[in-house]
Amino acid sequence: MTTKPTKPKPSPAPANSQISSLEDLFSSLHRYAQNLEYEQAVNVADQVLTVAPGDEDALRCKVVALIKSDAIDKALSVIQASEGLRDLKFYQAYCLYRQNKLLEALDSLNNQEKTPMALQLESQILYRLGKMDACMHTYEKLQKFKIDSLDLKTNIVAALISAGRSSEVQAMMDSLKVKSSSSFELAYNTACSLIEKKQYAEAEQQLLSARRIGQEMLMDEDYADDEIETELAPISVQLAYIQQLLGNKKEAIEAYVGIITRNLADASSLAVATNNLISVRGTKDVSDSLRKLERFIERADGSKLFKLASGLDFKLSQRQKEALWSNRLLLLLQANRNDQAQELVAALPSMFPDSFIPNLLQAAVLVKEKKILKAEEILIQFADKFPEKSKPVLLGRAQIAAAAGHLQIATESLSMIHDICHMPATVATVVSLKERVSDFPGAASALNSALQWWRDSMVEDNKLNVIMPEAASFMLTHGNEEEAFQLYEELVKNHGSTEAMAGLVKAAARTDLAKAELYEKRLAELPGLKGINVESLEKTSGATHVEGGLTAGKKEKFEEVKAKIKKRKRKPRYPKGFDPANPGPPPDPERWLPKRERSSYRPKRKDKRNQVRGSQGAVVREKHDSAVSNTTSTSSVRVNTKSSQASTSSKGSTGSEPPKVSSKSRKKNRS
């Protein structure tokens, strides 16, 4: 009996060989990372983790390689699988930022050390969330590290503009030691700050400079022409936007259409161009505008979430996304798609929780449904809850109420806006609304409060001289002569205008004739009135019409000019084949009249051959006898006649047919 020899068991590899293999793997990992071969780096990192599970360096290299290769989901799953490593929290926040989960990313950074990388990521997240004040606060912390990065300085300038602090841009650029010509991005941002300051001509020149700098820079980097146009597409969109702001709608529309038609811009620039084109065109061609917006909207079947396609949720700012969705909602209302509009307006508050625009759009939908009171109610509730955002909401409520005839609510809404309630336009609107409801004391009170505000204010552009004449005229018209006299007297002392003096004389004439005569003497005399005797003028019967007076010369000149103007005589245009020399018989002049109204109309004669003559109820004896004798057979013939009619019509017989009932008139037989 023989036995098979047993194979010897492999002995464990010595520790030195494992160390050498790890060193080789890390060398390969480093080489792949240096050569930007991230997929190979991930494979080598997996090999390292097989040999040394839980190695922090290998895990970190794997996560970075996955992020660099845009495998964000895989990187996040690796991070979540190794929760014990605190060093990966920053990469977790970055992955969440790339997935557009901005709030989760911000929460992930809260407990992290405020390193320069963490602060830069935090500033980017805050910028995407539209929290510009907090974003600038983070950038101020970053400046303490004195990082000399042109990209970082460009982002700081962009955040400053988005925060509404365009007036500080030049000072910030001086402190950062950069110029607008340092890069085309900085030149573009500088132009945006000039647009915010309404310096459109300077902004246009800055954008043209940005385009030139960008073309030179990208050509040096061997970009193709199409790639250059794609990179510089935001500049083209902004140039078209300047034309829109200047009122050159035709030029703006042509520029926007050109950008959209060429389709060489990036997705965000195309979305902005399309949105701006829709806003320029307004309510014209609503269906086409809706079709253009559809390409940027992505919605899963059965889902109530609204998303933008092509990654626009990540690329566009909150302000841009809000404008795009708002325009879509307004277009839906214009197209009478109320169900879709209601569905969208219900989702907007969760999409833009810090904005007042969804509230205004909700009111617009309610107005479309003729629920005016409900629209006014939700607007005042929002204004009470968020007083810092109440100004546009109250203005919208005032407009809706005024259009619906709720003048008291409109007046109340305008009076609640403390920033503008003293401005001339607001005061004039409030006074007009109060006059329409016959609330003259309330109108006078609004004028007096505005006058007092401007008297107490220390601003340079004081509007007291604008409101005071109107207030004096209102008081004089509505019987408050004393107040009108005081106001006119103040106007005369401060300005001494002729209009104020005339108003003072009118007011004094109703209260104190002596003062009226005194002030009347200070009025300048009108030219040509010195030689007129007022007493004799009062005795005349009035002005009489003089033929050929002052207008005679004008009439003569008009006749001369009219005689000189020769009317152009155009040859008449005839139909094709018509000979005017031989026109033929003239057309019937009655061709446009109905036939029964024409002179040649003759009504058709009635067939009287089968009519029974004689008195009503009289019947011929013979016919009566035959009818009585054949009653039963007659009824059967009628039934058979109908059946034979059906059969003959189906077989195509040429036999005699029964009489058919006329379709023109049917009368019931009275029993």
C-alpha positions as CSV (number, residue, x, y, z in Angstrom):
1,M,0.0,0.0,0.0
2,T,1.5,3.3,-1.1
3,T,0.7,6.7,0.3
4,K,0.8,10.0,-1.6
5,P,3.4,12.3,-0.5
6,T,1.9,15.4,1.3
7,K,2.8,18.9,0.1
8,P,4.7,21.0,2.6
9,K,2.7,23.9,4.0
10,P,4.0,27.3,2.9
11,S,5.8,29.1,5.6
12,P,4.7,32.7,6.4
13,A,6.5,35.4,4.6
14,P,9.0,37.2,6.7
15,A,8.2,40.7,7.9
16,N,11.0,42.2,5.9
17,S,9.4,41.1,2.6
18,Q,6.1,42.7,3.6
19,I,7.8,45.9,4.4
20,S,9.6,45.9,1.1
21,S,6.4,45.2,-0.7
22,L,4.6,48.1,1.1
23,E,7.5,50.4,0.2
24,D,7.2,49.4,-3.4
25,L,3.4,49.9,-3.4
26,F,3.8,53.4,-1.8
27,S,6.4,54.3,-4.4
28,S,4.0,53.2,-7.2
29,L,1.2,55.2,-5.5
30,H,3.4,58.3,-5.3
31,R,4.4,57.9,-9.0
32,Y,0.8,57.5,-10.2
33,A,-0.3,60.5,-8.1
34,Q,2.5,62.7,-9.6
35,N,1.5,61.6,-13.1
36,L,-2.2,62.4,-12.5
37,E,-3.1,58.7,-13.1
38,Y,-5.7,58.6,-10.4
39,E,-7.4,55.4,-11.4
40,Q,-4.2,53.5,-11.1
41,A,-3.5,55.2,-7.8
42,V,-6.8,53.9,-6.5
43,N,-5.9,50.4,-7.5
44,V,-2.5,50.6,-5.8
45,A,-4.2,52.1,-2.6
46,D,-6.5,49.1,-2.5
47,Q,-3.4,46.8,-2.7
48,V,-1.8,48.6,0.2
49,L,-5.0,48.3,2.3
50,T,-5.1,44.6,1.5
51,V,-1.6,44.2,3.0
52,A,-2.1,46.8,5.8
53,P,-5.8,47.2,6.5
54,G,-6.8,50.6,8.0
55,D,-3.6,52.3,6.9
56,E,-4.4,56.1,7.2
57,D,-2.1,57.2,4.5
58,A,-3.4,54.7,2.0
59,L,-7.0,55.7,2.9
60,R,-6.2,59.3,2.5
61,C,-4.5,58.8,-0.9
62,K,-7.5,56.6,-2.1
63,V,-10.0,59.3,-1.1
64,V,-8.1,62.1,-2.8
65,A,-7.5,60.0,-5.9
66,L,-11.3,59.2,-6.1
67,I,-12.1,62.9,-5.7
68,K,-9.6,63.9,-8.4
69,S,-11.2,61.4,-10.8
70,D,-14.6,62.8,-10.0
71,A,-15.8,59.6,-8.3
72,I,-17.4,61.6,-5.5
73,D,-20.0,59.0,-4.5
74,K,-17.3,56.3,-4.1
75,A,-15.0,58.7,-2.1
76,L,-17.9,59.5,0.3
77,S,-18.7,55.9,0.8
78,V,-15.0,55.2,1.7
79,I,-15.0,58.1,4.1
80,Q,-18.2,56.9,5.8
81,A,-16.8,53.3,6.1
82,S,-13.8,54.6,8.1
83,E,-15.5,57.0,10.6
84,G,-12.7,56.7,13.1
85,L,-10.4,59.0,11.1
86,R,-11.0,62.6,11.9
87,D,-8.6,63.8,9.1
88,L,-11.2,62.7,6.6
89,K,-13.9,65.1,7.8
90,F,-12.6,67.8,5.6
91,Y,-12.8,65.5,2.5
92,Q,-16.3,64.5,3.6
93,A,-17.4,68.1,3.7
94,Y,-15.9,68.7,0.3
95,C,-17.7,65.6,-1.2
96,L,-21.0,66.9,0.2
97,Y,-20.3,70.3,-1.3
98,R,-19.7,68.6,-4.7
99,Q,-23.0,66.8,-4.3
100,N,-24.7,70.2,-3.7
101,K,-25.6,69.1,-0.1
102,L,-24.5,72.5,1.1
103,L,-26.1,72.5,4.6
104,E,-24.7,69.1,5.4
105,A,-21.3,70.2,4.2
106,L,-21.4,73.2,6.4
107,D,-22.4,71.1,9.4
108,S,-19.5,68.8,8.7
109,L,-17.1,71.7,8.9
110,N,-18.4,73.2,12.1
111,N,-16.3,71.0,14.4
112,Q,-13.2,71.2,12.3
113,E,-10.1,73.3,12.9
114,K,-10.2,76.6,11.0
115,T,-7.3,75.9,8.6
116,P,-6.9,77.9,5.4
117,M,-8.4,75.0,3.4
118,A,-11.4,74.6,5.7
119,L,-12.0,78.4,5.6
120,Q,-11.8,78.5,1.8
121,L,-14.3,75.6,1.6
122,E,-16.6,77.3,4.1
123,S,-16.6,80.5,2.1
124,Q,-17.5,78.7,-1.1
125,I,-20.4,76.9,0.7
126,L,-21.7,80.2,2.1
127,Y,-21.4,81.8,-1.3
128,R,-23.5,79.1,-2.9
129,L,-26.1,79.4,-0.1
130,G,-26.3,83.1,-0.9
131,K,-25.2,84.1,2.7
132,M,-22.9,86.9,1.5
133,D,-22.3,88.6,4.8
134,A,-21.2,85.4,6.4
135,C,-19.1,84.6,3.4
136,M,-17.3,87.9,3.6
137,H,-16.7,87.4,7.3
138,T,-15.0,84.1,6.5
139,Y,-12.8,85.8,3.8
140,E,-11.8,88.4,6.3
141,K,-10.5,85.5,8.5
142,L,-8.6,84.1,5.5
143,Q,-6.9,87.4,4.8
144,K,-5.1,87.0,8.1
145,F,-3.2,84.0,6.7
146,K,-1.8,86.3,3.9
147,I,-2.3,83.7,1.2
148,D,-0.9,85.0,-2.1
149,S,-3.3,83.4,-4.5
150,L,-4.9,85.2,-7.4
151,D,-7.9,82.8,-7.5
152,L,-8.6,83.5,-3.8
153,K,-8.4,87.3,-4.4
154,T,-10.7,86.9,-7.4
155,N,-13.2,85.1,-5.2
156,I,-13.0,87.7,-2.5
157,V,-13.9,90.5,-5.0
158,A,-16.8,88.4,-6.4
159,A,-18.2,87.8,-2.9
160,L,-17.9,91.5,-2.1
161,I,-20.0,92.4,-5.2
162,S,-22.6,89.8,-4.5
163,A,-22.9,91.2,-0.9
164,G,-24.0,94.5,-2.4
165,R,-20.8,96.3,-1.5
166,S,-19.6,97.3,-5.0
167,S,-18.5,100.7,-3.8
168,E,-15.7,98.9,-1.8
169,V,-14.3,96.9,-4.7
170,Q,-11.6,99.3,-5.7
171,A,-10.3,99.7,-2.1
172,M,-10.4,95.9,-1.6
173,M,-8.4,95.4,-4.8
174,D,-5.8,98.0,-3.6
175,S,-5.5,96.2,-0.3
176,L,-5.0,92.9,-2.1
177,K,-2.5,94.5,-4.4
178,V,-4.2,93.4,-7.6
179,K,-5.5,95.2,-10.7
180,S,-8.4,94.5,-13.0
181,S,-5.8,93.7,-15.7
182,S,-4.3,90.9,-13.7
183,S,-6.7,88.4,-15.2
184,F,-9.8,88.4,-17.3
185,E,-11.8,87.1,-14.2
186,L,-10.8,90.1,-12.2
187,A,-11.6,92.4,-15.1
188,Y,-15.0,90.7,-15.4
189,N,-15.7,91.1,-11.7
190,T,-14.7,94.8,-11.9
191,A,-17.2,95.3,-14.7
192,C,-19.9,93.7,-12.6
193,S,-19.2,96.1,-9.8
194,L,-19.5,99.0,-12.3
195,I,-22.9,97.6,-13.4
196,E,-24.1,97.6,-9.8
197,K,-23.1,101.3,-9.6
198,K,-25.0,101.9,-12.9
199,Q,-21.8,103.0,-14.7
200,Y,-22.8,101.1,-17.8
201,A,-20.4,102.7,-20.3
202,E,-17.4,102.1,-18.1
203,A,-18.6,98.5,-17.5
204,E,-18.9,97.9,-21.2
205,Q,-15.3,99.0,-21.8
206,Q,-14.1,96.8,-18.9
207,L,-15.9,93.8,-20.3
208,L,-14.2,94.4,-23.7
209,S,-10.9,94.6,-22.0
210,A,-11.7,91.3,-20.1
211,R,-12.5,89.6,-23.4
212,R,-9.2,90.8,-24.9
213,I,-7.2,89.7,-21.9
214,G,-8.9,86.3,-21.9
215,Q,-8.3,85.7,-25.6
216,E,-4.6,86.4,-25.2
217,M,-4.3,84.3,-22.1
218,L,-6.2,81.3,-23.5
219,M,-4.4,81.4,-26.9
220,D,-1.1,81.2,-25.0
221,E,-2.4,78.0,-23.3
222,D,-3.2,76.5,-26.8
223,Y,-7.0,76.6,-26.4
224,A,-9.1,76.0,-29.6
225,D,-11.4,78.8,-30.9
226,D,-14.5,77.0,-29.7
227,E,-13.0,76.4,-26.2
228,I,-12.1,80.1,-26.0
229,E,-15.6,81.2,-26.9
230,T,-17.0,78.8,-24.3
231,E,-14.6,80.1,-21.6
232,L,-15.5,83.7,-22.4
233,A,-19.2,83.2,-22.8
234,P,-20.1,84.9,-19.5
235,I,-18.5,88.1,-20.8
236,S,-20.7,87.9,-23.9
237,V,-23.8,87.4,-21.8
238,Q,-22.9,90.4,-19.6
239,L,-22.3,92.6,-22.7
240,A,-25.8,91.7,-23.9
241,Y,-27.1,92.5,-20.4
242,I,-25.7,96.0,-20.5
243,Q,-27.5,96.6,-23.8
244,Q,-30.7,95.4,-22.0
245,L,-30.1,97.8,-19.1
246,L,-29.5,100.7,-21.5
247,G,-32.9,100.1,-23.2
248,N,-31.4,98.7,-26.4
249,K,-33.8,95.8,-26.6
250,K,-33.2,94.9,-30.2
251,E,-29.4,94.7,-29.7
252,A,-29.9,92.7,-26.5
253,I,-32.2,90.2,-28.1
254,E,-29.9,89.7,-31.1
255,A,-27.0,89.1,-28.7
256,Y,-28.9,86.6,-26.6
257,V,-30.3,84.8,-29.6
258,G,-26.8,84.5,-31.1
259,I,-25.4,83.0,-27.9
260,I,-28.2,80.5,-27.6
261,T,-28.1,79.6,-31.3
262,R,-24.4,79.0,-31.5
263,N,-24.7,76.8,-28.4
264,L,-20.9,77.2,-27.6
265,A,-21.4,78.6,-24.1
266,D,-21.4,76.6,-20.9
267,A,-24.7,75.5,-19.4
268,S,-24.8,78.3,-16.8
269,S,-24.2,81.0,-19.4
270,L,-26.8,79.5,-21.7
271,A,-29.3,79.4,-18.8
272,V,-28.6,83.1,-17.9
273,A,-28.9,84.2,-21.5
274,T,-32.2,82.3,-22.0
275,N,-33.6,83.8,-18.8
276,N,-32.6,87.3,-19.7
277,L,-34.0,86.8,-23.2
278,I,-37.4,85.8,-21.7
279,S,-37.4,88.8,-19.4
280,V,-36.7,91.2,-22.4
281,R,-39.5,89.7,-24.5
282,G,-42.0,89.8,-21.7
283,T,-45.3,88.2,-22.5
284,K,-44.6,87.9,-26.2
285,D,-44.6,84.3,-27.4
286,V,-45.1,82.6,-24.0
287,S,-45.2,79.1,-25.4
288,D,-41.8,79.5,-27.1
289,S,-40.3,81.0,-23.8
290,L,-41.6,78.0,-21.9
291,R,-40.0,75.6,-24.4
292,K,-36.7,77.4,-24.0
293,L,-36.8,77.0,-20.2
294,E,-37.8,73.3,-20.4
295,R,-34.3,72.3,-21.5
296,F,-32.9,73.5,-18.1
297,I,-35.4,71.7,-16.0
298,E,-35.2,68.1,-14.9
299,R,-38.0,66.4,-13.0
300,A,-38.3,62.7,-12.1
301,D,-41.7,61.0,-12.7
302,G,-44.0,61.3,-9.8
303,S,-41.6,63.5,-7.8
304,K,-42.6,66.8,-6.4
305,L,-39.0,68.1,-6.4
306,F,-37.9,70.6,-9.0
307,K,-34.3,70.3,-10.2
308,L,-32.3,72.0,-12.8
309,A,-30.6,69.9,-15.5
310,S,-26.9,69.9,-16.5
311,G,-25.7,70.4,-12.9
312,L,-27.1,74.0,-12.9
313,D,-28.1,73.6,-9.3
314,F,-24.4,73.6,-8.5
315,K,-23.3,76.1,-11.1
316,L,-25.8,78.9,-10.7
317,S,-26.1,81.1,-7.6
318,Q,-29.2,81.3,-5.5
319,R,-30.2,84.6,-7.0
320,Q,-29.9,83.2,-10.6
321,K,-31.8,80.1,-9.8
322,E,-34.5,82.1,-8.1
323,A,-34.9,84.4,-11.2
324,L,-35.1,81.3,-13.5
325,W,-37.9,79.6,-11.4
326,S,-39.7,82.9,-10.9
327,N,-39.8,83.6,-14.7
328,R,-41.1,80.0,-15.3
329,L,-43.9,80.6,-12.8
330,L,-44.9,83.9,-14.4
331,L,-44.9,82.2,-17.8
332,L,-47.2,79.5,-16.5
333,L,-49.6,82.1,-15.3
334,Q,-49.5,83.8,-18.6
335,A,-50.2,80.5,-20.4
336,N,-53.2,79.8,-18.0
337,R,-51.5,76.7,-16.7
338,N,-52.7,77.3,-13.2
339,D,-52.3,73.7,-11.9
340,Q,-48.6,73.7,-12.8
341,A,-48.2,77.2,-11.3
342,Q,-49.7,76.1,-8.0
343,E,-47.5,73.0,-7.9
344,L,-44.4,75.1,-8.5
345,V,-45.3,77.9,-6.1
346,A,-45.8,75.3,-3.3
347,A,-42.2,74.1,-3.8
348,L,-40.5,77.5,-3.9
349,P,-40.5,78.3,-0.2
350,S,-38.4,75.2,0.6
351,M,-36.1,75.9,-2.3
352,F,-35.5,79.6,-1.3
353,P,-36.3,79.8,2.4
354,D,-34.5,83.1,3.0
355,S,-36.2,85.0,0.2
356,F,-39.4,87.0,0.0
357,I,-39.9,86.2,-3.8
358,P,-41.8,83.0,-3.2
359,N,-44.3,84.9,-1.0
360,L,-44.9,87.4,-3.8
361,L,-45.3,84.7,-6.4
362,Q,-47.8,82.9,-4.2
363,A,-49.8,86.2,-4.0
364,A,-49.6,86.4,-7.8
365,V,-51.1,82.9,-8.2
366,L,-53.9,83.8,-5.8
367,V,-54.7,87.0,-7.7
368,K,-54.9,85.0,-10.9
369,E,-57.4,82.8,-9.2
370,K,-59.3,86.0,-8.1
371,K,-58.6,85.3,-4.4
372,I,-57.6,88.9,-3.6
373,L,-58.3,88.9,0.1
374,K,-56.3,85.7,0.6
375,A,-53.4,87.3,-1.3
376,E,-53.5,90.4,0.9
377,E,-53.6,88.2,4.0
378,I,-50.5,86.1,3.3
379,L,-48.5,89.2,2.4
380,I,-49.3,91.0,5.6
381,Q,-48.6,87.9,7.6
382,F,-45.1,87.6,6.0
383,A,-44.5,91.3,6.6
384,D,-45.3,91.0,10.3
385,K,-43.2,87.8,10.6
386,F,-40.1,89.2,8.8
387,P,-40.1,93.0,9.2
388,E,-36.6,93.3,7.7
389,K,-37.9,91.9,4.4
390,S,-41.3,93.6,4.5
391,K,-40.6,96.5,2.1
392,P,-41.2,94.7,-1.3
393,V,-44.0,92.6,0.2
394,L,-45.9,95.6,1.5
395,L,-45.4,97.3,-1.9
396,G,-46.9,94.3,-3.6
397,R,-49.8,94.3,-1.1
398,A,-50.5,98.0,-1.8
399,Q,-50.5,97.4,-5.6
400,I,-52.9,94.4,-5.3
401,A,-55.2,96.3,-3.0
402,A,-55.2,99.4,-5.1
403,A,-56.0,97.4,-8.3
404,A,-58.9,95.7,-6.4
405,G,-60.3,98.9,-5.1
406,H,-59.3,98.3,-1.5
407,L,-57.9,101.8,-1.1
408,Q,-57.7,101.8,2.6
409,I,-55.6,98.7,2.7
410,A,-53.3,100.2,0.0
411,T,-52.8,103.3,2.1
412,E,-52.1,101.3,5.2
413,S,-49.5,99.2,3.4
414,L,-47.6,102.2,2.1
415,S,-47.7,103.9,5.5
416,M,-46.1,100.9,7.0
417,I,-42.9,101.2,4.9
418,H,-40.9,103.5,7.1
419,D,-38.0,103.8,4.6
420,I,-40.1,105.5,1.9
421,C,-43.3,106.8,3.6
422,H,-41.8,110.3,3.6
423,M,-40.6,110.3,0.0
424,P,-42.5,112.6,-2.4
425,A,-43.8,109.8,-4.7
426,T,-45.1,107.8,-1.7
427,V,-46.7,110.9,-0.1
428,A,-48.4,111.8,-3.3
429,T,-49.8,108.3,-3.7
430,V,-51.1,108.2,-0.1
431,V,-52.7,111.6,-0.5
432,S,-54.4,110.6,-3.8
433,L,-55.7,107.4,-2.3
434,K,-57.1,109.2,0.8
435,E,-58.7,111.8,-1.4
436,R,-60.5,109.1,-3.4
437,V,-62.1,107.8,-0.1
438,S,-62.8,111.3,1.0
439,D,-60.4,111.1,3.9
440,F,-59.2,114.7,3.7
441,P,-58.0,114.9,7.3
442,G,-55.9,111.8,6.8
443,A,-54.4,113.2,3.6
444,A,-53.5,116.4,5.5
445,S,-52.0,114.4,8.3
446,A,-49.8,112.5,5.8
447,L,-48.6,115.7,4.3
448,N,-47.8,117.3,7.7
449,S,-45.9,114.2,8.9
450,A,-43.8,114.2,5.7
451,L,-43.1,117.9,6.2
452,Q,-42.0,117.4,9.8
453,W,-39.7,114.5,8.8
454,W,-37.9,116.6,6.2
455,R,-37.6,119.6,8.6
456,D,-35.9,117.3,11.1
457,S,-33.7,115.4,8.6
458,M,-30.1,116.4,8.0
459,V,-29.7,114.7,4.6
460,E,-28.1,116.6,1.7
461,D,-30.9,115.9,-0.8
462,N,-33.7,117.4,1.2
463,K,-37.2,117.2,-0.4
464,L,-38.8,119.9,1.7
465,N,-39.0,122.3,-1.1
466,V,-40.7,119.7,-3.3
467,I,-43.4,118.6,-0.8
468,M,-44.2,122.1,0.8
469,P,-45.7,123.7,-2.3
470,E,-48.0,120.7,-2.9
471,A,-49.0,120.6,0.7
472,A,-49.8,124.4,0.7
473,S,-51.9,123.9,-2.5
474,F,-53.7,121.0,-0.9
475,M,-54.5,122.9,2.3
476,L,-55.8,125.9,0.3
477,T,-58.0,123.7,-2.0
478,H,-59.6,121.9,1.0
479,G,-60.3,124.9,3.1
480,N,-57.3,125.0,5.5
481,E,-56.4,128.6,4.7
482,E,-54.5,129.3,7.8
483,E,-52.1,126.3,7.3
484,A,-51.8,127.1,3.6
485,F,-50.9,130.8,4.5
486,Q,-48.2,129.6,6.9
487,L,-46.7,127.2,4.4
488,Y,-46.7,129.8,1.6
489,E,-45.2,132.4,3.9
490,E,-42.4,130.0,4.8
491,L,-41.8,129.3,1.1
492,V,-41.6,133.0,0.3
493,K,-39.1,133.5,3.1
494,N,-36.9,130.6,2.1
495,H,-37.1,130.8,-1.7
496,G,-39.0,133.9,-2.7
497,S,-40.4,132.3,-5.9
498,T,-43.2,134.0,-7.9
499,E,-45.4,130.9,-7.6
500,A,-45.1,130.9,-3.8
501,M,-45.9,134.7,-3.6
502,A,-49.0,134.2,-5.8
503,G,-50.1,131.3,-3.6
504,L,-49.5,133.5,-0.5
505,V,-51.7,136.3,-2.0
506,K,-54.5,133.7,-2.7
507,A,-54.3,132.3,0.8
508,A,-54.2,135.8,2.4
509,A,-57.2,137.0,0.4
510,R,-59.3,134.4,2.2
511,T,-58.0,135.2,5.7
512,D,-56.6,138.7,5.8
513,L,-57.3,141.2,3.0
514,A,-54.8,143.7,4.3
515,K,-52.0,141.2,4.1
516,A,-53.2,140.1,0.7
517,E,-52.9,143.7,-0.6
518,L,-49.5,144.1,1.0
519,Y,-48.1,140.9,-0.6
520,E,-49.8,141.7,-3.9
521,K,-47.7,144.8,-4.2
522,R,-44.6,142.7,-4.0
523,L,-45.6,140.7,-7.1
524,A,-43.8,141.6,-10.3
525,E,-46.0,143.3,-12.9
526,L,-46.8,141.4,-16.0
527,P,-45.4,142.9,-19.2
528,G,-48.0,144.8,-21.4
529,L,-50.5,145.5,-18.5
530,K,-49.4,149.1,-17.7
531,G,-51.6,150.8,-20.3
532,I,-54.8,148.8,-19.5
533,N,-57.6,150.5,-17.6
534,V,-59.0,147.8,-15.4
535,E,-62.2,149.7,-14.6
536,S,-63.1,150.3,-18.3
537,L,-62.2,146.6,-19.0
538,E,-64.7,145.4,-16.4
539,K,-67.5,147.5,-18.1
540,T,-67.0,145.9,-21.5
541,S,-69.2,143.0,-22.5
542,G,-66.2,140.7,-23.1
543,A,-64.0,139.7,-26.0
544,T,-65.5,139.6,-29.5
545,H,-64.4,137.4,-32.4
546,V,-62.5,139.2,-35.1
547,E,-62.5,137.7,-38.6
548,G,-59.0,137.1,-39.9
549,G,-57.4,138.2,-36.7
550,L,-54.2,136.7,-35.3
551,T,-54.8,133.4,-37.1
552,A,-55.2,135.0,-40.6
553,G,-51.5,135.1,-41.3
554,K,-51.1,131.5,-40.2
555,K,-54.0,130.4,-42.4
556,E,-52.5,132.1,-45.4
557,K,-49.1,130.5,-44.8
558,F,-50.8,127.1,-44.4
559,E,-52.6,127.6,-47.7
560,E,-49.3,128.4,-49.4
561,V,-47.6,125.4,-48.0
562,K,-50.6,123.2,-49.0
563,A,-50.5,124.5,-52.5
564,K,-46.8,123.7,-52.8
565,I,-47.3,120.1,-51.6
566,K,-48.1,118.0,-54.6
567,K,-49.9,114.8,-54.0
568,R,-48.4,111.7,-55.6
569,K,-50.7,110.1,-58.1
570,R,-50.4,106.4,-58.0
571,K,-51.6,104.2,-60.9
572,P,-54.5,102.0,-59.9
573,R,-53.6,98.3,-59.5
574,Y,-55.9,95.9,-61.6
575,P,-56.4,92.2,-61.2
576,K,-54.3,89.9,-63.3
577,G,-55.7,89.6,-66.9
578,F,-57.9,92.7,-66.5
579,D,-58.0,95.1,-69.4
580,P,-59.2,98.6,-68.3
581,A,-59.9,99.5,-71.9
582,N,-62.4,96.7,-72.2
583,P,-63.7,96.1,-68.7
584,G,-66.8,94.1,-69.8
585,P,-70.2,94.3,-68.1
586,P,-70.3,96.0,-64.8
587,P,-70.6,93.8,-61.7
588,D,-74.0,93.4,-60.1
589,P,-74.4,96.2,-57.5
590,E,-76.6,93.9,-55.4
591,R,-74.1,91.1,-55.2
592,W,-73.4,91.8,-51.5
593,L,-77.1,91.6,-50.5
594,P,-78.8,88.4,-49.4
595,K,-80.8,86.8,-52.3
596,R,-84.2,87.5,-50.7
597,E,-83.4,91.2,-50.6
598,R,-82.4,91.5,-54.2
599,S,-84.7,93.1,-56.8
600,S,-84.5,90.0,-59.0
601,Y,-85.6,87.6,-56.2
602,R,-88.8,85.6,-56.8
603,P,-90.1,83.2,-54.1
604,K,-90.9,79.6,-55.1
605,R,-94.6,78.8,-55.7
606,K,-96.2,76.3,-53.4
607,D,-97.7,73.0,-54.8
608,K,-101.4,73.4,-54.4
609,R,-102.5,70.3,-56.4
610,N,-103.1,68.0,-53.3
611,Q,-104.8,70.6,-51.2
612,V,-108.4,69.9,-50.0
613,R,-110.7,72.8,-50.8
614,G,-113.8,73.7,-48.9
615,S,-114.6,74.5,-45.3
616,Q,-112.4,73.2,-42.5
617,G,-113.3,69.5,-41.7
618,A,-115.0,68.9,-45.1
619,V,-114.1,65.6,-46.7
620,V,-115.1,64.1,-50.1
621,R,-117.6,61.3,-49.6
622,E,-115.8,58.8,-51.8
623,K,-112.5,59.3,-50.1
624,H,-114.1,59.0,-46.7
625,D,-115.7,55.7,-47.6
626,S,-112.5,54.2,-48.9
627,A,-110.6,55.4,-45.9
628,V,-113.1,53.7,-43.5
629,S,-113.0,50.4,-45.4
630,N,-109.2,50.2,-45.7
631,T,-108.1,51.4,-42.2
632,T,-106.4,48.1,-41.3
633,S,-104.7,47.7,-44.6
634,T,-103.4,51.3,-44.6
635,S,-101.5,50.9,-41.3
636,S,-99.9,47.7,-42.6
637,V,-98.8,49.4,-45.8
638,R,-97.1,52.1,-43.8
639,V,-95.0,49.6,-41.9
640,N,-94.2,47.6,-45.0
641,T,-93.3,50.8,-46.9
642,K,-90.7,51.6,-44.4
643,S,-89.2,48.1,-44.5
644,S,-89.2,48.1,-48.3
645,Q,-87.5,51.5,-48.3
646,A,-84.7,50.1,-46.2
647,S,-84.4,47.0,-48.4
648,T,-84.6,48.9,-51.7
649,S,-82.0,51.4,-50.6
650,S,-79.7,48.6,-49.5
651,K,-80.2,46.6,-52.8
652,G,-80.1,49.6,-55.0
653,S,-83.6,49.0,-56.5
654,T,-85.0,51.5,-59.0
655,G,-88.6,50.9,-57.8
656,S,-90.9,53.7,-56.5
657,E,-89.9,55.2,-53.1
658,P,-92.3,56.4,-50.4
659,P,-92.5,60.1,-49.8
660,K,-89.8,61.5,-47.6
661,V,-90.3,64.0,-44.8
662,S,-88.8,67.4,-45.5
663,S,-85.8,68.3,-43.2
664,K,-86.6,72.0,-43.3
665,S,-89.6,72.1,-41.0
666,R,-91.4,69.5,-38.9
667,K,-94.8,70.2,-37.2
668,K,-96.5,68.2,-34.6
669,N,-100.1,67.0,-35.4
670,R,-102.5,68.3,-32.8
671,S,-104.9,65.7,-31.5
